[in-house]
Amino acid sequence: MAVVRDLRVLLRLSGFRRLLALRLLSQSADGVYQVALATYVVFSPEKQTSPAAIASAMAVLLLPYSLIGPFAGVLLDRWQRRQVFLYGNLLRAAMASGTALLILASAPDWLFYTSALSVTAVNRFVLSGLSAALPRVVDTGRLVMANSLSPTAGTLAATLGGGLALGVRVLAADSDAAVVLLGALLYLCAALSSLRMSRELLGPDQELIQPRLIPALASTAQGLAAGVRHLAERRPAARALAAMTLMRFCYGALTVMVLMLCRYAWTTEDSEGLALLGLAVGVSGAGFFIAAVMTPWAVGRLGPYGWIAVCAGSAAVLEPALGLSFEPAPMLIAAFVLGLVTQGAKISTDTVVQSSVDDAYRGRVFSLYDVLFNVAFVGAAAVAALMLPPDGKSVPLVITVALIYAVVAAYMTRFRRA
């Protein structure tokens, strides 16, 4: 099979293998850390969780990076990306250890969120840098395949990390701090793995590097404006980003709904709710894997716009058909479908952005991409907080999400034909 042949070729590339190993370690740590925070906020016995509380937590953790994200992009286009991965993961390991100490000390919520916020801040640099560095280790002809394997493998690693965190949380009561320390250890391993690559391998080109911090920050506003103008001139990338942002909104709203269903509607015990949530995460991860296998074939026949349209159209039909029962089994099938279509669309979007945007602007554009993800997810949580009852069962939310998916499908079909 062509997919297997291309995969073997990619894995023979030492630069790609090392970047992939770094991504797997880094994103598995993300999965452990984020699930540890989510279970601490949502499933702690002393906390009476509501949709509004979940939305508030997401806003605290994600919204500030609507401001930090563009600055990260400008700096990524000046700093050596290998060094960003090294020092970024070392910093996250230290700060995650601090979060664990705050949990053990039962620190005030504002202090806990400040610590979590700091870890997430560094995450903006690492994830954007991983996407921006990929074309430096893979030729253009295999970029679709690389985007199928690398980000999807990272998402699966995050899913496995999250599943590990949930497993530890179910088996051992009051283990949130230990789970966060596990995430810190994985961040340290990611930092060490970056040392296997040379400083110059991942770019940017030497003449673009500006190692002094103050001159780099002074040019941030100008660099951001240039990045936005560059994206506006690359219409294929801008359209794909718009579609992916709407699909991310849908995914965020449904995530809050599933959290509330697991917490209140499907079970009476926190441990049972965590087990169901872990199963939903695992099923969604299986969808990510199938997307990685299907997407190169689908993009080859339909083009990236066509495949995004098929993904959104499938979700528009299947999401209400499976979700309106609000029963665990159909919702788990829906989790698989949404994992598949969301990751399939993301692989296509990543490829369109990478192939349409010049390397000198790629860090900035991927940081803007990241900002759109954050805003869409937090906005979805806010909308869900307004629409969801305490048990998480909301017919209007399910129908609204289906309509948004249908709009995305129609939008991408129109431009594919054009």
C-alpha positions as CSV (number, residue, x, y, z in Angstrom):
1,M,0.0,0.0,0.0
2,A,1.1,3.5,-0.8
3,V,0.4,4.7,2.8
4,V,2.6,2.0,4.3
5,R,5.4,2.7,1.8
6,D,5.3,6.4,2.6
7,L,5.2,5.7,6.3
8,R,8.3,3.6,6.0
9,V,10.1,6.3,4.1
10,L,9.2,8.9,6.7
11,L,10.4,6.7,9.5
12,R,13.8,6.3,7.8
13,L,14.3,10.1,8.0
14,S,16.3,10.6,11.3
15,G,15.2,14.2,11.7
16,F,11.5,13.2,11.4
17,R,11.9,10.3,13.8
18,R,13.5,12.5,16.4
19,L,10.9,15.3,16.0
20,L,8.2,12.6,16.3
21,A,9.7,11.2,19.5
22,L,9.8,14.7,21.0
23,R,6.2,15.3,20.0
24,L,5.0,12.0,21.5
25,L,6.7,12.6,24.9
26,S,5.6,16.2,25.0
27,Q,2.0,15.6,24.1
28,S,1.7,12.5,26.4
29,A,2.8,14.8,29.2
30,D,0.2,17.3,28.1
31,G,-2.5,14.6,28.3
32,V,-1.5,13.6,31.8
33,Y,-1.3,17.1,33.0
34,Q,-4.5,18.4,31.4
35,V,-6.6,15.4,32.6
36,A,-5.2,15.7,36.1
37,L,-6.4,19.3,36.1
38,A,-9.8,18.5,34.7
39,T,-10.5,15.7,37.1
40,Y,-9.3,17.9,40.0
41,V,-11.7,20.6,38.9
42,V,-14.7,18.4,37.8
43,F,-14.6,15.2,39.9
44,S,-13.2,16.3,43.2
45,P,-15.9,15.3,45.8
46,E,-15.8,18.7,47.5
47,K,-16.6,20.5,44.3
48,Q,-20.1,20.9,42.9
49,T,-19.3,21.3,39.2
50,S,-21.6,23.1,36.8
51,P,-21.3,24.0,33.1
52,A,-20.5,27.6,34.2
53,A,-17.7,26.3,36.4
54,I,-16.2,24.3,33.6
55,A,-16.4,27.3,31.2
56,S,-14.8,29.5,33.8
57,A,-11.9,27.1,34.2
58,M,-11.4,26.9,30.5
59,A,-11.5,30.6,30.2
60,V,-8.8,31.0,32.9
61,L,-6.6,28.4,31.3
62,L,-7.0,29.3,27.7
63,L,-8.2,32.9,27.0
64,P,-5.0,34.7,28.1
65,Y,-3.2,32.9,25.2
66,S,-5.3,34.7,22.8
67,L,-2.9,37.5,23.6
68,I,0.3,35.4,24.2
69,G,-0.1,33.3,21.1
70,P,0.8,35.9,18.5
71,F,3.9,36.9,20.5
72,A,4.9,33.2,20.6
73,G,4.7,33.1,16.8
74,V,6.9,36.1,16.3
75,L,9.5,34.7,18.7
76,L,9.3,31.3,17.1
77,D,10.3,32.9,13.8
78,R,13.5,34.3,15.5
79,W,14.5,31.7,18.0
80,Q,16.0,28.3,17.2
81,R,13.1,25.9,17.6
82,R,15.3,23.1,19.1
83,Q,16.1,25.5,21.9
84,V,12.5,26.3,22.4
85,F,11.7,22.6,22.8
86,L,14.6,22.1,25.3
87,Y,14.0,25.0,27.6
88,G,10.2,25.0,27.2
89,N,9.9,21.4,28.4
90,L,12.4,22.0,31.3
91,L,10.3,24.9,32.4
92,R,7.1,23.0,32.2
93,A,8.6,20.2,34.2
94,A,9.5,22.6,37.0
95,M,6.2,24.4,37.0
96,A,4.1,21.2,36.9
97,S,6.0,20.1,40.0
98,G,4.9,23.3,41.6
99,T,1.3,22.6,40.6
100,A,1.5,19.3,42.4
101,L,2.7,21.0,45.6
102,L,-0.2,23.4,45.4
103,I,-2.7,20.5,45.2
104,L,-1.1,18.8,48.2
105,A,-1.2,22.1,50.1
106,S,-4.9,22.7,49.2
107,A,-3.9,26.1,47.9
108,P,-6.6,28.7,47.0
109,D,-8.1,28.2,43.5
110,W,-6.6,31.4,42.1
111,L,-3.1,30.2,43.0
112,F,-3.8,26.8,41.5
113,Y,-5.1,28.4,38.3
114,T,-2.1,30.7,38.1
115,S,0.3,27.7,38.2
116,A,-1.7,25.8,35.6
117,L,-1.8,28.9,33.5
118,S,2.0,29.2,33.5
119,V,2.4,25.6,32.2
120,T,-0.2,26.2,29.5
121,A,1.6,29.4,28.4
122,V,4.8,27.5,27.5
123,N,2.6,24.9,25.7
124,R,1.8,27.6,23.1
125,F,5.4,27.8,22.1
126,V,6.0,24.0,22.0
127,L,2.9,23.0,20.0
128,S,3.3,25.8,17.5
129,G,7.0,25.1,17.1
130,L,6.3,21.4,16.4
131,S,4.0,22.2,13.5
132,A,6.3,24.9,12.1
133,A,9.4,22.6,12.3
134,L,7.8,19.7,10.4
135,P,8.5,21.0,6.9
136,R,12.2,21.2,7.9
137,V,12.5,17.4,8.2
138,V,10.1,16.3,5.5
139,D,10.0,17.1,1.8
140,T,6.9,18.8,0.3
141,G,5.7,15.7,-1.5
142,R,5.2,13.7,1.7
143,L,3.9,16.6,3.8
144,V,0.3,15.2,3.8
145,M,1.5,11.9,5.0
146,A,3.7,13.5,7.7
147,N,0.7,15.6,8.9
148,S,-1.3,12.4,9.1
149,L,1.3,10.6,11.2
150,S,2.9,13.3,13.3
151,P,0.1,15.4,14.8
152,T,-2.3,12.4,14.9
153,A,0.4,10.4,16.8
154,G,0.8,13.3,19.1
155,T,-3.0,13.5,19.7
156,L,-3.0,9.7,20.4
157,A,-0.1,10.2,22.8
158,A,-2.0,12.9,24.6
159,T,-5.1,10.5,24.7
160,L,-3.0,7.7,26.1
161,G,-1.5,10.1,28.6
162,G,-5.0,11.2,29.6
163,G,-6.1,7.6,29.9
164,L,-3.1,6.8,32.1
165,A,-4.0,9.8,34.3
166,L,-7.6,8.6,34.5
167,G,-6.5,5.1,35.4
168,V,-4.3,6.3,38.2
169,R,-7.1,8.5,39.4
170,V,-9.6,5.7,39.5
171,L,-7.3,3.2,41.2
172,A,-5.9,5.5,43.8
173,A,-8.1,8.1,45.6
174,D,-6.7,11.6,46.2
175,S,-3.9,11.0,43.6
176,D,-4.1,14.2,41.7
177,A,-0.8,15.5,42.8
178,A,0.9,12.2,41.9
179,V,-0.6,12.3,38.4
180,V,0.7,15.9,37.9
181,L,4.2,14.8,39.0
182,L,4.0,12.0,36.4
183,G,3.3,14.7,33.8
184,A,6.3,16.7,35.1
185,L,8.5,13.6,34.6
186,L,7.3,13.2,31.0
187,Y,8.1,16.9,30.3
188,L,11.6,16.3,31.5
189,C,12.0,13.3,29.2
190,A,10.7,15.5,26.3
191,A,13.4,18.1,27.1
192,L,16.1,15.5,27.1
193,S,14.9,14.0,23.8
194,S,15.3,17.4,22.0
195,L,19.1,17.1,22.6
196,R,19.3,14.4,20.0
197,M,18.7,17.0,17.3
198,S,21.2,19.7,16.3
199,R,20.4,23.3,17.1
200,E,20.1,24.3,13.4
201,L,18.1,21.4,12.2
202,L,14.6,22.8,12.9
203,G,15.2,26.3,11.7
204,P,14.4,29.1,11.2
205,D,17.2,30.0,8.8
206,Q,20.2,31.6,10.5
207,E,19.7,35.0,9.0
208,L,16.2,35.2,10.5
209,I,17.3,34.4,14.0
210,Q,17.3,37.2,16.5
211,P,18.5,35.8,19.8
212,R,18.2,39.1,21.8
213,L,14.9,39.2,23.6
214,I,14.2,42.9,23.7
215,P,14.7,43.6,19.9
216,A,12.5,40.6,19.2
217,L,9.7,41.8,21.5
218,A,10.0,45.3,20.1
219,S,9.2,44.0,16.6
220,T,6.3,41.8,17.7
221,A,3.5,44.1,16.7
222,Q,5.0,44.7,13.2
223,G,5.7,41.0,12.8
224,L,2.2,40.0,13.8
225,A,0.7,42.4,11.4
226,A,2.9,41.0,8.6
227,G,1.8,37.5,9.5
228,V,-1.9,38.4,9.4
229,R,-1.3,40.1,6.0
230,H,0.5,37.1,4.7
231,L,-2.3,34.8,5.8
232,A,-4.9,37.1,4.2
233,E,-3.0,36.7,0.9
234,R,-3.0,32.9,1.2
235,R,-6.8,32.4,0.8
236,P,-6.6,28.5,0.8
237,A,-5.0,28.6,4.3
238,A,-7.4,31.3,5.6
239,R,-10.5,29.3,4.4
240,A,-9.2,26.1,5.9
241,L,-8.5,27.8,9.2
242,A,-12.1,29.3,9.3
243,A,-13.6,25.9,8.8
244,M,-11.4,24.2,11.4
245,T,-12.2,27.0,13.9
246,L,-15.9,26.3,13.6
247,M,-15.4,22.6,13.9
248,R,-13.3,23.2,17.0
249,F,-16.2,25.2,18.5
250,C,-18.5,22.2,17.9
251,Y,-16.0,19.8,19.6
252,G,-15.7,22.1,22.6
253,A,-19.4,22.4,23.2
254,L,-19.8,18.6,23.0
255,T,-16.9,18.1,25.3
256,V,-18.6,20.2,28.1
257,M,-21.8,18.2,27.5
258,V,-20.0,14.9,27.9
259,L,-18.3,16.0,31.0
260,M,-21.6,16.9,32.6
261,L,-23.3,13.7,31.4
262,C,-20.4,11.7,33.0
263,R,-20.5,13.7,36.2
264,Y,-24.3,13.7,36.8
265,A,-26.5,11.9,34.3
266,W,-24.9,8.5,33.7
267,T,-23.5,7.6,37.1
268,T,-23.9,8.2,40.8
269,E,-20.3,7.6,41.8
270,D,-17.4,9.7,40.8
271,S,-15.2,6.7,40.0
272,E,-17.9,5.4,37.6
273,G,-18.1,8.8,35.9
274,L,-14.3,8.9,35.6
275,A,-14.3,5.4,34.0
276,L,-16.9,6.4,31.5
277,L,-15.0,9.6,30.7
278,G,-11.9,7.5,30.2
279,L,-13.8,5.2,27.8
280,A,-15.0,8.2,25.8
281,V,-11.5,9.6,25.6
282,G,-10.2,6.2,24.4
283,V,-12.9,5.8,21.8
284,S,-12.3,9.3,20.5
285,G,-8.6,8.4,20.3
286,A,-9.5,5.4,18.1
287,G,-11.2,7.9,15.8
288,F,-8.0,9.9,15.6
289,F,-6.1,6.8,14.6
290,I,-8.5,5.9,11.8
291,A,-8.4,9.5,10.6
292,A,-4.6,9.2,10.2
293,V,-5.0,6.1,8.1
294,M,-7.9,7.5,6.0
295,T,-6.9,11.1,5.4
296,P,-3.9,10.6,2.9
297,W,-6.1,8.4,0.8
298,A,-9.1,10.8,1.1
299,V,-7.1,13.9,0.4
300,G,-5.6,12.3,-2.7
301,R,-9.0,11.7,-4.2
302,L,-11.1,14.6,-2.8
303,G,-8.5,17.3,-2.1
304,P,-8.1,18.8,1.4
305,Y,-11.2,21.0,1.0
306,G,-13.3,18.1,-0.2
307,W,-12.2,15.9,2.7
308,I,-13.0,18.7,5.2
309,A,-16.4,19.0,3.6
310,V,-17.0,15.2,3.9
311,C,-15.9,15.3,7.6
312,A,-18.2,18.2,8.5
313,G,-21.1,16.7,6.5
314,S,-20.7,13.4,8.2
315,A,-20.8,15.0,11.6
316,A,-23.8,17.1,10.7
317,V,-25.8,13.9,10.1
318,L,-24.4,11.5,12.7
319,E,-24.0,13.8,15.7
320,P,-27.8,14.4,16.2
321,A,-28.6,10.9,15.2
322,L,-26.4,9.5,17.9
323,G,-26.5,12.3,20.5
324,L,-30.1,13.0,21.0
325,S,-30.7,9.9,23.0
326,F,-28.2,11.1,25.6
327,E,-27.4,7.4,26.4
328,P,-23.9,6.2,26.9
329,A,-23.6,3.7,24.1
330,P,-24.7,6.0,21.2
331,M,-22.7,8.9,22.7
332,L,-19.6,6.7,22.7
333,I,-20.1,5.9,19.0
334,A,-20.5,9.7,18.5
335,A,-17.2,10.3,20.3
336,F,-15.5,7.9,17.8
337,V,-17.1,9.7,14.8
338,L,-16.2,13.2,16.1
339,G,-12.6,12.1,16.8
340,L,-12.3,10.8,13.3
341,V,-13.8,13.8,11.5
342,T,-12.1,16.4,13.7
343,Q,-8.7,14.9,13.3
344,G,-9.3,14.3,9.6
345,A,-10.1,18.0,9.1
346,K,-7.2,19.1,11.2
347,I,-4.7,17.0,9.2
348,S,-6.0,18.6,6.0
349,T,-5.9,22.1,7.5
350,D,-2.3,21.6,8.8
351,T,-1.3,20.6,5.3
352,V,-3.0,23.5,3.6
353,V,-1.4,26.0,6.0
354,Q,2.1,24.5,5.8
355,S,2.0,24.3,2.0
356,S,0.5,27.7,1.5
357,V,2.5,29.8,4.0
358,D,6.2,30.8,3.6
359,D,8.6,29.4,6.2
360,A,9.5,32.9,7.4
361,Y,5.9,33.3,8.5
362,R,5.0,29.8,9.5
363,G,5.5,30.2,13.2
364,R,3.3,33.3,13.4
365,V,0.5,31.7,11.4
366,F,0.5,28.5,13.5
367,S,0.4,30.6,16.6
368,L,-2.6,32.4,15.2
369,Y,-4.0,29.0,14.4
370,D,-3.5,28.1,18.0
371,V,-5.2,31.3,19.2
372,L,-8.3,30.5,17.1
373,F,-8.4,27.1,18.6
374,N,-8.4,28.5,22.1
375,V,-11.0,31.2,21.5
376,A,-13.3,28.7,19.7
377,F,-13.0,26.2,22.6
378,V,-13.6,28.7,25.3
379,G,-16.5,30.3,23.3
380,A,-18.0,26.9,22.9
381,A,-17.8,26.3,26.7
382,A,-19.5,29.6,27.4
383,V,-22.3,28.8,25.0
384,A,-22.7,25.4,26.5
385,A,-22.8,26.9,30.0
386,L,-25.8,29.0,28.8
387,M,-27.6,26.1,27.1
388,L,-26.9,23.0,29.3
389,P,-29.0,22.0,32.3
390,P,-27.2,20.6,35.3
391,D,-27.4,17.0,34.0
392,G,-26.0,17.9,30.6
393,K,-28.9,16.9,28.4
394,S,-29.7,19.7,25.9
395,V,-31.5,19.1,22.6
396,P,-31.0,22.7,21.4
397,L,-27.2,22.4,21.9
398,V,-27.0,19.1,19.9
399,I,-29.1,20.7,17.0
400,T,-27.0,23.9,17.0
401,V,-23.8,21.9,16.7
402,A,-25.3,19.9,13.8
403,L,-26.2,23.1,12.0
404,I,-22.7,24.5,12.3
405,Y,-21.2,21.3,10.9
406,A,-23.6,21.6,8.0
407,V,-22.6,25.2,7.3
408,V,-18.9,24.2,7.3
409,A,-19.6,21.3,4.9
410,A,-21.5,23.6,2.5
411,Y,-18.8,26.3,2.7
412,M,-15.9,23.9,1.9
413,T,-17.9,22.2,-0.9
414,R,-18.4,25.6,-2.5
415,F,-14.7,26.5,-2.6
416,R,-13.7,23.0,-3.6
417,R,-15.8,23.4,-6.7
418,A,-14.5,26.9,-7.3
